[in-house]
Amino acid sequence: MSRSLLRYGATAGALAGLVLMTAACGTTTRGSTEDEAGASATGEADPNAEIPEGLAISFLPKQLNNPYFTYADAGGEEAVEEVGGEYKEVGPSDASASSQVSYINTLSQQGSDVIVLAANDPNAVCGALNQARQAGGRIVTYDSDTDPECRDVFINQASAEGLAQTQVKLIAEQVGGEGEIAFLSASPNATNQNAWLELMEEELAKPEYEGIEVVDTVYGNDDDQKSFQEMQGLMQSHPDLRGVVSPTTVGLAAAARYLSGSEYKGDVALTGLGTPNQMREYVEDGTVEEFALWDPKDLGYLAAYTGASLAAGRITGEEGQTFEAGRLGEYEIGAEGEVVLGPPTVFNADNIDDYDF
C-alpha cells in the first residue's frame, strides 16, 4: 500500500507539480529520503488541507494483551473510521525494550502512512522509526514517548507534573502525611513511568511531605502475575509500609488484588493510575480509596487525528500549530512536539460507576 501524496516541506510549486503528476498517474507517492522526511517535519503547514481518503493508520501499543491499550486503541479505530482511513493494530505480547522493532519495520514495508506507537523504550525503537520516517511515514507516539528526534508528535495523557502532583496528593492524604511508601512501576525503561517517578520524588521533597519516606521502587513489567508478586514482596521486605503508588494500570490492579486478600487490607493505602472497570471491585470492598487516570479511549482518538493531520499536512509538528481533533475539539502543539490530552480524573466510590472503561 502506498503512502498519501501530501508531504509538506517541498516548495509550493514543487508540491503542486507532485499533486498533478500523482493525479495523472492515479497513484500516491511515498517519501524516500532522509532529507525529505526532515523537511516535512519543518515545512509550512496548511490548516485547511483535506485529509485524504484511505490513509493507512497503524497502532502499535506496548503489548496486545493489555486491557488499557485495547480500550485506547478502540478510540484510535473510531477516529480512523471518521477520517475515512484504514485502521490496523499490531504488537508484541510482551513489553520488552526491543519487542516493537520488527513490527515497525513491517508496518513501514507495508506502507503505513502513520504509525501510532506507545514505546516500551525511548531509544530501542529509534532506528526503526527513523527508517520509517525516511520512507515517508509519520510517527505519533502516545502514552509513552521516544526520544523526540525519532517521532513527529507525542500525545501525552496529561502533563507529567500534573500526574505526579495528583498521585502524591492522593497517597499523602491516604497515609495521613507520614510513613513509608513505595512505588510499583511498569518496566524499568518505560519513558512515562520513569518521568512520573522522578517527578513524584521531587514533589515528595517539598516541606509539606517531609513526613513521607520512599523506601523502595519495584517493577512488575506490566505483567499481572509479576506485579502481584512484587506487591507481595514489598510487604515482606517492608513490614512498616504505609502505602504504595502504582502509576500503571496493570500494576495497580494486581497490587489491589493482592491487598484485598491479605491481612494488609484497609491498613496499607494503594493509589496510582488505573481504569474504573479494573478497580471497581477494589473500591467497593474498601481496598482502594481513590486513584486517577485519563480516558484512554480519548488518548487513542486524539493520537489518530494527530496522525491524520500530519499526513494531510495540516500540521508538521511545530510548536504553536493547532488542529481539530473531531469530537475533542482544537488542540495546540507544545514544546518538542507534545500535545497534552488534558488533566487526570480522580475516581472514588462516589463517581466510579459513572464510567465504563
JOWOGI-V584703 format. One record per backbone hydrogen bond with DSSP energy under -1.0 kcal/mol. NH is the residue of the N-H (numbers start at 0). CO is the residue of the C=O. Records with the same first field share a line. If there is no record, write none. Layout:
NH=CO / CO
This chain:
6=4
14=10
15=11
16=12
17=13
18=14
19=15
20=16
21=17
22=18
23=19
24=20
25=21
26=21
36=32
37=33
38=34
39=35
41=38
42=38
45=312
48=45
53=83
56=85
57=113
58=87
59=115
63=91
69=65
70=66
71=67
72=68
74=70
75=71
76=72
77=73
78=74
79=75
80=76
81=77
82=78
83=80
84=79
85=54
87=56
89=58
100=97
103=99
104=100
105=101
106=102
107=103
108=104
109=105
110=107
111=106
112=55
113=55
114=137
115=57
116=139
117=59
118=143
125=122
128=124
129=125
130=126
131=127
132=128
133=129
134=130
135=132
136=131
137=112
139=114
140=152
141=116
142=154
143=141
146=121
149=146
150=147
151=138
152=138
153=336
154=140
155=338
162=158
163=159
164=160
165=161
166=162
167=163
168=164
169=165
170=166
171=167
172=168
173=169
174=170
176=171
178=210
180=212
181=242
182=215
183=244
184=217
189=186
193=189
194=190
195=191
196=192
197=193
198=194
199=195
200=196
201=197
202=198
203=199
205=202
208=205
209=206
211=208
212=178
214=180
217=182
219=184
220=185
222=219
226=222
227=223
228=224
229=225
230=226
231=227
232=228
233=229
234=230
235=231
236=232
237=233
240=237
241=179
242=179
243=268
244=181
245=270
251=247
252=248
253=249
254=250
255=251
256=252
257=253
258=254
259=255
261=258
264=261
266=263
267=263
268=241
270=243
272=245
273=291
278=274
279=275
282=278
283=279
284=280
286=281
287=281
290=346
291=271
292=344
298=294
299=295
300=296
301=297
302=298
303=299
304=300
305=301
306=302
307=303
308=304
309=305
310=306
311=307
313=308
314=308
319=332
320=317
322=330
324=328
327=324
328=325
330=322
332=320
333=337
336=333
337=334
338=153
340=155
344=292
346=290
351=347
353=350
354=351
